[in-house]
Amino acid sequence: MQEQRKETEFSDIDLKQWKQYDDVLVETLWLLGPRDKTEPHAGDYWGNFIPQIPYQVLTRFTKRDHVVVDFFSGMGTTLIECRRLGRHGIGVEIDPTIARRSTERIRSAPNPYDVYTEVLVGDSTAQETVDRVKTQLAGLGAPQADCVILHPPYHDIITFSEINGDLSRAGSTEAFLEQFGRVAEHASTVLKPSGFMALVIGDKYANAQLVPLGFYCMQRCIDVGFTLKAINVKEIQNNERGKGRNGNLWKYRALVGGFYLFKHEYIMVFRKPAHK
Ligand SMILES: C[S@@+](CC[C@H](N)C(=O)[O-])C[C@H]1O[C@@H](n2cnc3c(N)ncnc32)[C@H](O)[C@@H]1O
């Protein structure tokens, strides 16, 4: 007779077999290795995260048939992983061209558990977009999402589009944080009590000083009521943030300017408090 499983309310990791989950991270330093390029994943969208990030988040903080909302879905990495792992996924992307291309890519991914994945074209800072996300959730019979993923632009490090409302076009750090704060608030509205949220974000330099975007965004999430569960640091391999062949030049600039080159970004984990 098979021994009964033991699970938390938020993950289908079998705690009776906890030693066997070799690929599931529980430590704060994330060395994930090269990008998983299993089709249809590809590294062709400048600014997409590696699939191992949503894989880790979904494995630890969701169960089969749970619903995941990604408010900055880009080329759909989260939704492709949702299909692979049997989670429903709703993405929001402001750029219609990227939304269309990502929809094609997501639909080409195997869907062995027959889950629902949909990308909405919209501005995640807008109330109207949240209302549409709620309509999608209702269509799935879920009053709220089980998990939220936020991978916003790291302010103006990469300009994603010319569209008003795109966070990468915010005129100042304060304006960026104001927009991000609204999305954090929307995330809190759509997420169920006790649900988990992951924020993937990096810092930047401007005017010869470090702007700790990660910690500023973290504070906005705390301000809207989330509980902070983890600050994970992920190594950036081969400097995905655009150092490229000018690596030596950047080293020279770092030495001259008295700064350090970014080799990390954050995966911060939050939890919405349970109903009182
Ligand atoms: C860092 S990328 C996310 C990449 C995604 N994780 C992936 O793997 O493809 C940020 C995305 O947010 C989109 N974006 C920027 N502002 C937005 C907004 N207000 N609402 C929705 N999407 C937005 C950008 O067009 C871009 O595709």
The ligand as an SDF file (V2000), in Angstrom:
LIG
                    3D

 27 29  0  0  0  0  0  0  0  0999 V2000
   11.3620   42.4700  -17.4720 C   0  0  0  0  0  0  0  0  0  0  0  0
   10.1600   42.2070  -18.7150 S   0  0  0  0  0  0  0  0  0  0  0  0
    9.3490   40.7250  -18.2310 C   0  0  0  0  0  0  0  0  0  0  0  0
    9.8760   39.5370  -18.9820 C   0  0  0  0  0  0  0  0  0  0  0  0
    9.1770   38.2340  -18.6650 C   0  0  0  0  0  0  0  0  0  0  0  0
    9.3980   37.8070  -17.3120 N   0  0  0  0  0  0  0  0  0  0  0  0
    9.6870   37.1660  -19.6150 C   0  0  0  0  0  0  0  0  0  0  0  0
   10.3170   36.2110  -19.1590 O   0  0  0  0  0  0  0  0  0  0  0  0
    9.4940   37.3200  -20.8250 O   0  0  0  0  0  0  0  0  0  0  0  0
    8.9800   43.4430  -18.3440 C   0  0  0  0  0  0  0  0  0  0  0  0
    7.7890   43.4620  -19.2780 C   0  0  0  0  0  0  0  0  0  0  0  0
    6.7970   44.3380  -18.7290 O   0  0  0  0  0  0  0  0  0  0  0  0
    6.1510   45.0140  -19.7810 C   0  0  0  0  0  0  0  0  0  0  0  0
    5.5350   46.2070  -19.1610 N   0  0  0  0  0  0  0  0  0  0  0  0
    6.0800   47.3950  -18.8640 C   0  0  0  0  0  0  0  0  0  0  0  0
    5.1900   48.2120  -18.2820 N   0  0  0  0  0  0  0  0  0  0  0  0
    4.0350   47.5080  -18.1820 C   0  0  0  0  0  0  0  0  0  0  0  0
    2.7440   47.7930  -17.6440 C   0  0  0  0  0  0  0  0  0  0  0  0
    2.4420   48.9890  -17.1220 N   0  0  0  0  0  0  0  0  0  0  0  0
    1.8000   46.8370  -17.7050 N   0  0  0  0  0  0  0  0  0  0  0  0
    2.0570   45.6120  -18.2650 C   0  0  0  0  0  0  0  0  0  0  0  0
    3.2670   45.2910  -18.8000 N   0  0  0  0  0  0  0  0  0  0  0  0
    4.2440   46.2180  -18.7410 C   0  0  0  0  0  0  0  0  0  0  0  0
    7.2530   45.2650  -20.7950 C   0  0  0  0  0  0  0  0  0  0  0  0
    6.7310   45.4950  -22.0940 O   0  0  0  0  0  0  0  0  0  0  0  0
    8.0740   43.9830  -20.6750 C   0  0  0  0  0  0  0  0  0  0  0  0
    7.6510   43.0380  -21.6210 O   0  0  0  0  0  0  0  0  0  0  0  0
  1  2  1  0
  2  3  1  0
  2 10  1  0
  3  4  1  0
  4  5  1  0
  5  6  1  0
  5  7  1  0
  7  8  2  0
  7  9  1  0
 10 11  1  0
 11 12  1  0
 11 26  1  0
 12 13  1  0
 13 14  1  0
 13 24  1  0
 14 15  1  0
 14 23  1  0
 15 16  2  0
 16 17  1  0
 17 18  1  0
 17 23  2  0
 18 19  1  0
 18 20  2  0
 20 21  1  0
 21 22  2  0
 22 23  1  0
 24 25  1  0
 24 26  1  0
 26 27  1  0
M  CHG  2   2   1   9  -1
M  END
$$$$
